[in-house]
Amino acid sequence: METLKREGLKNQIYVNIKFINSELMNIKGINILNKFNKIFIFDSFNSRGIKEKLKTVE
């Protein structure tokens, strides 16, 4: 994350990082991602939220 911010600063691009709980995808749906230009899906050390992460990628 710090690398993204640093590179954005270097290239005069504002980088705003928001974290979204993958389990909210079932509640609010995919439309909550409409306001973003890019999304990154981080891996995790457990299986919690994996179905929602895969659904988001689709």
mmJSON file of the N, C-alpha and C atoms, coordinates in Angstrom:
{"data_MODEL":{"atom_site":{
"group_PDB":["ATOM","ATOM","ATOM","ATOM","ATOM","ATOM","ATOM","ATOM","ATOM","ATOM","ATOM","ATOM","ATOM","ATOM","ATOM","ATOM","ATOM","ATOM","ATOM","ATOM","ATOM","ATOM","ATOM","ATOM","ATOM","ATOM","ATOM","ATOM","ATOM","ATOM","ATOM","ATOM","ATOM","ATOM","ATOM","ATOM","ATOM","ATOM","ATOM","ATOM","ATOM","ATOM","ATOM","ATOM","ATOM","ATOM","ATOM","ATOM","ATOM","ATOM","ATOM","ATOM","ATOM","ATOM","ATOM","ATOM","ATOM","ATOM","ATOM","ATOM","ATOM","ATOM","ATOM","ATOM","ATOM","ATOM","ATOM","ATOM","ATOM","ATOM","ATOM","ATOM","ATOM","ATOM","ATOM","ATOM","ATOM","ATOM","ATOM","ATOM","ATOM","ATOM","ATOM","ATOM","ATOM","ATOM","ATOM","ATOM","ATOM","ATOM","ATOM","ATOM","ATOM","ATOM","ATOM","ATOM","ATOM","ATOM","ATOM","ATOM","ATOM","ATOM","ATOM","ATOM","ATOM","ATOM","ATOM","ATOM","ATOM","ATOM","ATOM","ATOM","ATOM","ATOM","ATOM","ATOM","ATOM","ATOM","ATOM","ATOM","ATOM","ATOM","ATOM","ATOM","ATOM","ATOM","ATOM","ATOM","ATOM","ATOM","ATOM","ATOM","ATOM","ATOM","ATOM","ATOM","ATOM","ATOM","ATOM","ATOM","ATOM","ATOM","ATOM","ATOM","ATOM","ATOM","ATOM","ATOM","ATOM","ATOM","ATOM","ATOM","ATOM","ATOM","ATOM","ATOM","ATOM","ATOM","ATOM","ATOM","ATOM","ATOM","ATOM","ATOM","ATOM","ATOM","ATOM","ATOM","ATOM","ATOM","ATOM","ATOM","ATOM","ATOM"],
"id":[1,2,3,4,5,6,7,8,9,10,11,12,13,14,15,16,17,18,19,20,21,22,23,24,25,26,27,28,29,30,31,32,33,34,35,36,37,38,39,40,41,42,43,44,45,46,47,48,49,50,51,52,53,54,55,56,57,58,59,60,61,62,63,64,65,66,67,68,69,70,71,72,73,74,75,76,77,78,79,80,81,82,83,84,85,86,87,88,89,90,91,92,93,94,95,96,97,98,99,100,101,102,103,104,105,106,107,108,109,110,111,112,113,114,115,116,117,118,119,120,121,122,123,124,125,126,127,128,129,130,131,132,133,134,135,136,137,138,139,140,141,142,143,144,145,146,147,148,149,150,151,152,153,154,155,156,157,158,159,160,161,162,163,164,165,166,167,168,169,170,171,172,173,174],
"type_symbol":["N","C","C","N","C","C","N","C","C","N","C","C","N","C","C","N","C","C","N","C","C","N","C","C","N","C","C","N","C","C","N","C","C","N","C","C","N","C","C","N","C","C","N","C","C","N","C","C","N","C","C","N","C","C","N","C","C","N","C","C","N","C","C","N","C","C","N","C","C","N","C","C","N","C","C","N","C","C","N","C","C","N","C","C","N","C","C","N","C","C","N","C","C","N","C","C","N","C","C","N","C","C","N","C","C","N","C","C","N","C","C","N","C","C","N","C","C","N","C","C","N","C","C","N","C","C","N","C","C","N","C","C","N","C","C","N","C","C","N","C","C","N","C","C","N","C","C","N","C","C","N","C","C","N","C","C","N","C","C","N","C","C","N","C","C","N","C","C","N","C","C","N","C","C"],
"label_atom_id":["N","CA","C","N","CA","C","N","CA","C","N","CA","C","N","CA","C","N","CA","C","N","CA","C","N","CA","C","N","CA","C","N","CA","C","N","CA","C","N","CA","C","N","CA","C","N","CA","C","N","CA","C","N","CA","C","N","CA","C","N","CA","C","N","CA","C","N","CA","C","N","CA","C","N","CA","C","N","CA","C","N","CA","C","N","CA","C","N","CA","C","N","CA","C","N","CA","C","N","CA","C","N","CA","C","N","CA","C","N","CA","C","N","CA","C","N","CA","C","N","CA","C","N","CA","C","N","CA","C","N","CA","C","N","CA","C","N","CA","C","N","CA","C","N","CA","C","N","CA","C","N","CA","C","N","CA","C","N","CA","C","N","CA","C","N","CA","C","N","CA","C","N","CA","C","N","CA","C","N","CA","C","N","CA","C","N","CA","C","N","CA","C","N","CA","C","N","CA","C","N","CA","C"],
"label_alt_id":[null,null,null,null,null,null,null,null,null,null,null,null,null,null,null,null,null,null,null,null,null,null,null,null,null,null,null,null,null,null,null,null,null,null,null,null,null,null,null,null,null,null,null,null,null,null,null,null,null,null,null,null,null,null,null,null,null,null,null,null,null,null,null,null,null,null,null,null,null,null,null,null,null,null,null,null,null,null,null,null,null,null,null,null,null,null,null,null,null,null,null,null,null,null,null,null,null,null,null,null,null,null,null,null,null,null,null,null,null,null,null,null,null,null,null,null,null,null,null,null,null,null,null,null,null,null,null,null,null,null,null,null,null,null,null,null,null,null,null,null,null,null,null,null,null,null,null,null,null,null,null,null,null,null,null,null,null,null,null,null,null,null,null,null,null,null,null,null,null,null,null,null,null,null],
"label_comp_id":["MET","MET","MET","GLU","GLU","GLU","THR","THR","THR","LEU","LEU","LEU","LYS","LYS","LYS","ARG","ARG","ARG","GLU","GLU","GLU","GLY","GLY","GLY","LEU","LEU","LEU","LYS","LYS","LYS","ASN","ASN","ASN","GLN","GLN","GLN","ILE","ILE","ILE","TYR","TYR","TYR","VAL","VAL","VAL","ASN","ASN","ASN","ILE","ILE","ILE","LYS","LYS","LYS","PHE","PHE","PHE","ILE","ILE","ILE","ASN","ASN","ASN","SER","SER","SER","GLU","GLU","GLU","LEU","LEU","LEU","MET","MET","MET","ASN","ASN","ASN","ILE","ILE","ILE","LYS","LYS","LYS","GLY","GLY","GLY","ILE","ILE","ILE","ASN","ASN","ASN","ILE","ILE","ILE","LEU","LEU","LEU","ASN","ASN","ASN","LYS","LYS","LYS","PHE","PHE","PHE","ASN","ASN","ASN","LYS","LYS","LYS","ILE","ILE","ILE","PHE","PHE","PHE","ILE","ILE","ILE","PHE","PHE","PHE","ASP","ASP","ASP","SER","SER","SER","PHE","PHE","PHE","ASN","ASN","ASN","SER","SER","SER","ARG","ARG","ARG","GLY","GLY","GLY","ILE","ILE","ILE","LYS","LYS","LYS","GLU","GLU","GLU","LYS","LYS","LYS","LEU","LEU","LEU","LYS","LYS","LYS","THR","THR","THR","VAL","VAL","VAL","GLU","GLU","GLU"],
"label_asym_id":["A","A","A","A","A","A","A","A","A","A","A","A","A","A","A","A","A","A","A","A","A","A","A","A","A","A","A","A","A","A","A","A","A","A","A","A","A","A","A","A","A","A","A","A","A","A","A","A","A","A","A","A","A","A","A","A","A","A","A","A","A","A","A","A","A","A","A","A","A","A","A","A","A","A","A","A","A","A","A","A","A","A","A","A","A","A","A","A","A","A","A","A","A","A","A","A","A","A","A","A","A","A","A","A","A","A","A","A","A","A","A","A","A","A","A","A","A","A","A","A","A","A","A","A","A","A","A","A","A","A","A","A","A","A","A","A","A","A","A","A","A","A","A","A","A","A","A","A","A","A","A","A","A","A","A","A","A","A","A","A","A","A","A","A","A","A","A","A","A","A","A","A","A","A"],
"label_entity_id":["1","1","1","1","1","1","1","1","1","1","1","1","1","1","1","1","1","1","1","1","1","1","1","1","1","1","1","1","1","1","1","1","1","1","1","1","1","1","1","1","1","1","1","1","1","1","1","1","1","1","1","1","1","1","1","1","1","1","1","1","1","1","1","1","1","1","1","1","1","1","1","1","1","1","1","1","1","1","1","1","1","1","1","1","1","1","1","1","1","1","1","1","1","1","1","1","1","1","1","1","1","1","1","1","1","1","1","1","1","1","1","1","1","1","1","1","1","1","1","1","1","1","1","1","1","1","1","1","1","1","1","1","1","1","1","1","1","1","1","1","1","1","1","1","1","1","1","1","1","1","1","1","1","1","1","1","1","1","1","1","1","1","1","1","1","1","1","1","1","1","1","1","1","1"],
"label_seq_id":[1,1,1,2,2,2,3,3,3,4,4,4,5,5,5,6,6,6,7,7,7,8,8,8,9,9,9,10,10,10,11,11,11,12,12,12,13,13,13,14,14,14,15,15,15,16,16,16,17,17,17,18,18,18,19,19,19,20,20,20,21,21,21,22,22,22,23,23,23,24,24,24,25,25,25,26,26,26,27,27,27,28,28,28,29,29,29,30,30,30,31,31,31,32,32,32,33,33,33,34,34,34,35,35,35,36,36,36,37,37,37,38,38,38,39,39,39,40,40,40,41,41,41,42,42,42,43,43,43,44,44,44,45,45,45,46,46,46,47,47,47,48,48,48,49,49,49,50,50,50,51,51,51,52,52,52,53,53,53,54,54,54,55,55,55,56,56,56,57,57,57,58,58,58],
"pdbx_PDB_ins_code":[null,null,null,null,null,null,null,null,null,null,null,null,null,null,null,null,null,null,null,null,null,null,null,null,null,null,null,null,null,null,null,null,null,null,null,null,null,null,null,null,null,null,null,null,null,null,null,null,null,null,null,null,null,null,null,null,null,null,null,null,null,null,null,null,null,null,null,null,null,null,null,null,null,null,null,null,null,null,null,null,null,null,null,null,null,null,null,null,null,null,null,null,null,null,null,null,null,null,null,null,null,null,null,null,null,null,null,null,null,null,null,null,null,null,null,null,null,null,null,null,null,null,null,null,null,null,null,null,null,null,null,null,null,null,null,null,null,null,null,null,null,null,null,null,null,null,null,null,null,null,null,null,null,null,null,null,null,null,null,null,null,null,null,null,null,null,null,null,null,null,null,null,null,null],
"Cartn_x":[0.82,0.0,0.864,1.892,2.767,3.441,3.75,4.362,3.403,2.134,1.138,1.048,1.008,0.93,2.18,3.337,4.604,4.725,4.363,4.422,3.394,2.238,1.246,1.771,2.399,2.981,4.066,4.894,5.976,5.431,4.278,3.675,2.537,2.415,1.391,-0.019,-0.245,-1.547,-1.996,-3.216,-3.751,-4.205,-3.697,-4.066,-4.863,-6.101,-6.979,-7.339,-6.924,-7.142,-8.285,-9.252,-10.391,-10.429,-10.693,-10.833,-12.31,-12.718,-14.105,-14.096,-14.866,-14.998,-15.673,-15.043,-15.589,-16.959,-17.254,-18.557,-19.686,-19.353,-20.377,-20.906,-20.186,-20.621,-21.969,-22.236,-23.536,-24.641,-24.303,-25.302,-25.567,-24.508,-24.658,-24.531,-23.957,-23.822,-22.638,-22.455,-21.303,-21.339,-22.502,-22.635,-21.795,-21.374,-20.543,-19.17,-18.813,-17.515,-17.56,-18.739,-18.881,-18.108,-17.879,-17.216,-15.69,-15.169,-13.723,-13.201,-11.998,-11.346,-10.642,-10.071,-9.332,-9.682,-9.594,-9.737,-8.59,-8.136,-7.137,-7.773,-7.637,-8.184,-7.011,-6.862,-5.75,-6.067,-5.032,-5.229,-5.331,-5.713,-5.825,-5.298,-5.167,-4.627,-5.706,-6.958,-8.032,-9.069,-10.075,-11.07,-12.24,-12.217,-13.318,-13.431,-14.602,-14.849,-14.365,-13.864,-13.3,-14.371,-15.576,-16.653,-16.984,-17.035,-17.347,-16.226,-14.985,-13.85,-13.909,-14.182,-14.279,-15.446,-16.55,-17.718,-17.388,-16.61,-16.202,-15.335,-14.446,-13.565,-14.364,-15.413,-16.246,-16.803],
"Cartn_y":[-1.184,0.0,1.247,1.227,2.399,2.62,1.537,1.662,2.333,1.969,2.607,4.097,4.456,5.872,6.626,6.032,6.68,6.881,5.861,5.976,6.979,7.021,8.022,9.418,9.645,10.948,11.308,10.344,10.555,10.954,10.393,10.656,11.663,12.353,13.374,12.824,11.641,10.985,10.73,11.141,10.923,9.475,8.784,7.392,7.353,6.901,6.796,5.325,4.748,3.321,3.134,2.33,1.995,0.484,0.054,-1.369,-1.702,-2.78,-3.231,-4.681,-4.965,-6.329,-7.161,-8.246,-9.062,-9.637,-9.785,-10.319,-9.325,-8.045,-7.051,-7.234,-7.966,-8.17,-8.878,-9.769,-10.446,-9.493,-8.52,-7.599,-6.443,-5.776,-4.577,-4.847,-5.962,-6.317,-5.65,-5.998,-5.551,-4.051,-3.428,-2.002,-1.104,-1.601,-0.764,-0.521,-1.291,-1.113,-0.117,0.344,1.231,2.534,3.013,4.303,4.208,2.998,2.806,2.64,3.137,2.955,1.61,1.182,-0.081,-0.798,-2.118,-2.873,-3.876,-4.093,-5.113,-6.05,-7.314,-8.293,-9.002,-8.769,-9.338,-10.763,-11.564,-12.924,-12.904,-14.018,-14.1,-15.452,-15.594,-16.821,-17.816,-17.46,-18.394,-18.356,-19.185,-19.281,-18.32,-17.535,-16.613,-15.58,-15.465,-14.484,-14.89,-16.105,-16.517,-16.581,-17.035,-17.091,-15.698,-14.731,-13.36,-12.761,-13.076,-12.581,-13.132,-14.428,-15.037,-14.46,-14.215,-13.618,-12.213,-11.468,-10.122,-10.159,-11.122,-11.249,-11.533,-12.331,-12.647,-11.385],
"Cartn_z":[0.0,0.0,0.0,0.799,0.848,-0.496,-1.189,-2.511,-3.478,-3.433,-4.301,-4.019,-2.754,-2.379,-2.815,-2.591,-2.935,-4.449,-5.223,-6.678,-7.192,-6.558,-6.929,-6.701,-5.572,-5.263,-6.264,-6.592,-7.553,-8.926,-9.292,-10.6,-10.539,-9.413,-9.201,-9.397,-8.842,-8.895,-7.463,-7.147,-5.805,-5.675,-4.693,-4.433,-3.135,-3.235,-2.075,-1.899,-0.805,-0.568,0.423,0.031,0.89,1.063,2.26,2.534,2.65,2.001,2.051,2.51,3.524,4.01,2.924,2.526,1.438,1.779,3.048,3.435,3.173,2.972,2.636,1.219,0.397,-0.984,-1.028,-0.089,-0.037,0.38,1.207,1.738,0.773,0.344,-0.478,-1.967,-2.332,-3.735,-4.407,-5.641,-6.421,-6.708,-6.584,-6.894,-5.997,-4.844,-3.974,-4.585,-5.615,-6.268,-7.42,-7.796,-8.953,-8.832,-7.636,-7.465,-7.543,-7.702,-7.728,-9.151,-9.388,-10.682,-10.781,-9.686,-9.626,-8.332,-8.358,-7.119,-7.017,-5.821,-5.51,-4.502,-4.751,-3.827,-3.172,-1.893,-1.147,-0.733,-0.68,-0.189,1.329,1.872,3.326,3.784,5.077,5.636,6.043,5.813,6.133,5.022,5.131,4.065,4.25,5.292,5.561,4.439,3.868,2.824,1.445,1.287,0.001,-1.085,-0.751,-1.744,-2.257,-1.357,-1.741,-2.588,-2.255,-3.048,-4.464,-4.591,-5.916,-6.703,-6.044,-6.697,-7.195,-6.43,-6.817,-8.062,-8.135,-9.295,-10.556,-10.437,-11.604,-12.195],
"occupancy":[1.0,1.0,1.0,1.0,1.0,1.0,1.0,1.0,1.0,1.0,1.0,1.0,1.0,1.0,1.0,1.0,1.0,1.0,1.0,1.0,1.0,1.0,1.0,1.0,1.0,1.0,1.0,1.0,1.0,1.0,1.0,1.0,1.0,1.0,1.0,1.0,1.0,1.0,1.0,1.0,1.0,1.0,1.0,1.0,1.0,1.0,1.0,1.0,1.0,1.0,1.0,1.0,1.0,1.0,1.0,1.0,1.0,1.0,1.0,1.0,1.0,1.0,1.0,1.0,1.0,1.0,1.0,1.0,1.0,1.0,1.0,1.0,1.0,1.0,1.0,1.0,1.0,1.0,1.0,1.0,1.0,1.0,1.0,1.0,1.0,1.0,1.0,1.0,1.0,1.0,1.0,1.0,1.0,1.0,1.0,1.0,1.0,1.0,1.0,1.0,1.0,1.0,1.0,1.0,1.0,1.0,1.0,1.0,1.0,1.0,1.0,1.0,1.0,1.0,1.0,1.0,1.0,1.0,1.0,1.0,1.0,1.0,1.0,1.0,1.0,1.0,1.0,1.0,1.0,1.0,1.0,1.0,1.0,1.0,1.0,1.0,1.0,1.0,1.0,1.0,1.0,1.0,1.0,1.0,1.0,1.0,1.0,1.0,1.0,1.0,1.0,1.0,1.0,1.0,1.0,1.0,1.0,1.0,1.0,1.0,1.0,1.0,1.0,1.0,1.0,1.0,1.0,1.0,1.0,1.0,1.0,1.0,1.0,1.0],
"B_iso_or_equiv":[0.0,0.0,0.0,0.0,0.0,0.0,0.0,0.0,0.0,0.0,0.0,0.0,0.0,0.0,0.0,0.0,0.0,0.0,0.0,0.0,0.0,0.0,0.0,0.0,0.0,0.0,0.0,0.0,0.0,0.0,0.0,0.0,0.0,0.0,0.0,0.0,0.0,0.0,0.0,0.0,0.0,0.0,0.0,0.0,0.0,0.0,0.0,0.0,0.0,0.0,0.0,0.0,0.0,0.0,0.0,0.0,0.0,0.0,0.0,0.0,0.0,0.0,0.0,0.0,0.0,0.0,0.0,0.0,0.0,0.0,0.0,0.0,0.0,0.0,0.0,0.0,0.0,0.0,0.0,0.0,0.0,0.0,0.0,0.0,0.0,0.0,0.0,0.0,0.0,0.0,0.0,0.0,0.0,0.0,0.0,0.0,0.0,0.0,0.0,0.0,0.0,0.0,0.0,0.0,0.0,0.0,0.0,0.0,0.0,0.0,0.0,0.0,0.0,0.0,0.0,0.0,0.0,0.0,0.0,0.0,0.0,0.0,0.0,0.0,0.0,0.0,0.0,0.0,0.0,0.0,0.0,0.0,0.0,0.0,0.0,0.0,0.0,0.0,0.0,0.0,0.0,0.0,0.0,0.0,0.0,0.0,0.0,0.0,0.0,0.0,0.0,0.0,0.0,0.0,0.0,0.0,0.0,0.0,0.0,0.0,0.0,0.0,0.0,0.0,0.0,0.0,0.0,0.0,0.0,0.0,0.0,0.0,0.0,0.0],
"pdbx_formal_charge":[null,null,null,null,null,null,null,null,null,null,null,null,null,null,null,null,null,null,null,null,null,null,null,null,null,null,null,null,null,null,null,null,null,null,null,null,null,null,null,null,null,null,null,null,null,null,null,null,null,null,null,null,null,null,null,null,null,null,null,null,null,null,null,null,null,null,null,null,null,null,null,null,null,null,null,null,null,null,null,null,null,null,null,null,null,null,null,null,null,null,null,null,null,null,null,null,null,null,null,null,null,null,null,null,null,null,null,null,null,null,null,null,null,null,null,null,null,null,null,null,null,null,null,null,null,null,null,null,null,null,null,null,null,null,null,null,null,null,null,null,null,null,null,null,null,null,null,null,null,null,null,null,null,null,null,null,null,null,null,null,null,null,null,null,null,null,null,null,null,null,null,null,null,null],
"auth_seq_id":[1,1,1,2,2,2,3,3,3,4,4,4,5,5,5,6,6,6,7,7,7,8,8,8,9,9,9,10,10,10,11,11,11,12,12,12,13,13,13,14,14,14,15,15,15,16,16,16,17,17,17,18,18,18,19,19,19,20,20,20,21,21,21,22,22,22,23,23,23,24,24,24,25,25,25,26,26,26,27,27,27,28,28,28,29,29,29,30,30,30,31,31,31,32,32,32,33,33,33,34,34,34,35,35,35,36,36,36,37,37,37,38,38,38,39,39,39,40,40,40,41,41,41,42,42,42,43,43,43,44,44,44,45,45,45,46,46,46,47,47,47,48,48,48,49,49,49,50,50,50,51,51,51,52,52,52,53,53,53,54,54,54,55,55,55,56,56,56,57,57,57,58,58,58],
"auth_comp_id":["MET","MET","MET","GLU","GLU","GLU","THR","THR","THR","LEU","LEU","LEU","LYS","LYS","LYS","ARG","ARG","ARG","GLU","GLU","GLU","GLY","GLY","GLY","LEU","LEU","LEU","LYS","LYS","LYS","ASN","ASN","ASN","GLN","GLN","GLN","ILE","ILE","ILE","TYR","TYR","TYR","VAL","VAL","VAL","ASN","ASN","ASN","ILE","ILE","ILE","LYS","LYS","LYS","PHE","PHE","PHE","ILE","ILE","ILE","ASN","ASN","ASN","SER","SER","SER","GLU","GLU","GLU","LEU","LEU","LEU","MET","MET","MET","ASN","ASN","ASN","ILE","ILE","ILE","LYS","LYS","LYS","GLY","GLY","GLY","ILE","ILE","ILE","ASN","ASN","ASN","ILE","ILE","ILE","LEU","LEU","LEU","ASN","ASN","ASN","LYS","LYS","LYS","PHE","PHE","PHE","ASN","ASN","ASN","LYS","LYS","LYS","ILE","ILE","ILE","PHE","PHE","PHE","ILE","ILE","ILE","PHE","PHE","PHE","ASP","ASP","ASP","SER","SER","SER","PHE","PHE","PHE","ASN","ASN","ASN","SER","SER","SER","ARG","ARG","ARG","GLY","GLY","GLY","ILE","ILE","ILE","LYS","LYS","LYS","GLU","GLU","GLU","LYS","LYS","LYS","LEU","LEU","LEU","LYS","LYS","LYS","THR","THR","THR","VAL","VAL","VAL","GLU","GLU","GLU"],
"auth_asym_id":["A","A","A","A","A","A","A","A","A","A","A","A","A","A","A","A","A","A","A","A","A","A","A","A","A","A","A","A","A","A","A","A","A","A","A","A","A","A","A","A","A","A","A","A","A","A","A","A","A","A","A","A","A","A","A","A","A","A","A","A","A","A","A","A","A","A","A","A","A","A","A","A","A","A","A","A","A","A","A","A","A","A","A","A","A","A","A","A","A","A","A","A","A","A","A","A","A","A","A","A","A","A","A","A","A","A","A","A","A","A","A","A","A","A","A","A","A","A","A","A","A","A","A","A","A","A","A","A","A","A","A","A","A","A","A","A","A","A","A","A","A","A","A","A","A","A","A","A","A","A","A","A","A","A","A","A","A","A","A","A","A","A","A","A","A","A","A","A","A","A","A","A","A","A"],
"auth_atom_id":["N","CA","C","N","CA","C","N","CA","C","N","CA","C","N","CA","C","N","CA","C","N","CA","C","N","CA","C","N","CA","C","N","CA","C","N","CA","C","N","CA","C","N","CA","C","N","CA","C","N","CA","C","N","CA","C","N","CA","C","N","CA","C","N","CA","C","N","CA","C","N","CA","C","N","CA","C","N","CA","C","N","CA","C","N","CA","C","N","CA","C","N","CA","C","N","CA","C","N","CA","C","N","CA","C","N","CA","C","N","CA","C","N","CA","C","N","CA","C","N","CA","C","N","CA","C","N","CA","C","N","CA","C","N","CA","C","N","CA","C","N","CA","C","N","CA","C","N","CA","C","N","CA","C","N","CA","C","N","CA","C","N","CA","C","N","CA","C","N","CA","C","N","CA","C","N","CA","C","N","CA","C","N","CA","C","N","CA","C","N","CA","C","N","CA","C","N","CA","C","N","CA","C"],
"pdbx_PDB_model_num":[1,1,1,1,1,1,1,1,1,1,1,1,1,1,1,1,1,1,1,1,1,1,1,1,1,1,1,1,1,1,1,1,1,1,1,1,1,1,1,1,1,1,1,1,1,1,1,1,1,1,1,1,1,1,1,1,1,1,1,1,1,1,1,1,1,1,1,1,1,1,1,1,1,1,1,1,1,1,1,1,1,1,1,1,1,1,1,1,1,1,1,1,1,1,1,1,1,1,1,1,1,1,1,1,1,1,1,1,1,1,1,1,1,1,1,1,1,1,1,1,1,1,1,1,1,1,1,1,1,1,1,1,1,1,1,1,1,1,1,1,1,1,1,1,1,1,1,1,1,1,1,1,1,1,1,1,1,1,1,1,1,1,1,1,1,1,1,1,1,1,1,1,1,1]
}}}
